[in-house]
């Protein structure tokens, strides 16, 4: 079983819609969760982190965390074609401060 | 500009020829890591360092070496590269505080023939 699971997609949404990206993790003790965006051929770019249950909003992005269900999600409101990228979920190990587990990513296509 | 700098961006080499990929960060970060990214497998950690002279293995350390003699530099060494080490490599760094994520370098695409 992988530490972090994501649907590989592609997830296609029309411009202006809400894109919902999901991630589950196996380590129940994990405390910190991160979302990265990676454009094709580029390096991952950190867009949000969350460590408390509930929602955290930053502009058009909302991260949601449910530790009981071991589930993290990222909502992108008013999706734009420039949001088309692969989104990586990362979970920081409870036991090793420096160990991050990454999902394989979900590819998002926003159609004009 | 705060950044992680890797070199080279692209490298083609032959099996068995030692190579080094350099990594440098200008953010005074304590933690540094090397990842490789392969299709379908995602990002996998090779080695990481918590500070100068402190390094440890990640999930896929076989065939790689690292050193951290200065806080800003964290080179990745392939003593005898093999074709299965063909991959996209990323260096990353982060502060020592708990809830900070990694900042990634631009990546090195390595091909071993």
Interface residues (C-beta under 8 A of the other chain):
Chain A: X8 X31 X32 X34 X36 X42 X43 X44 X45 X46 X49 X51 X88 X90 X92 X97 X98 X99 X100 X102 X103 X104 X105
Chain B: X31 X33 X35 X40 X41 X42 X43 X44 X45 X48 X50 X56 X58 X90 X98 X99 X100 X101 X102 X103 X104 X105 X106 X107
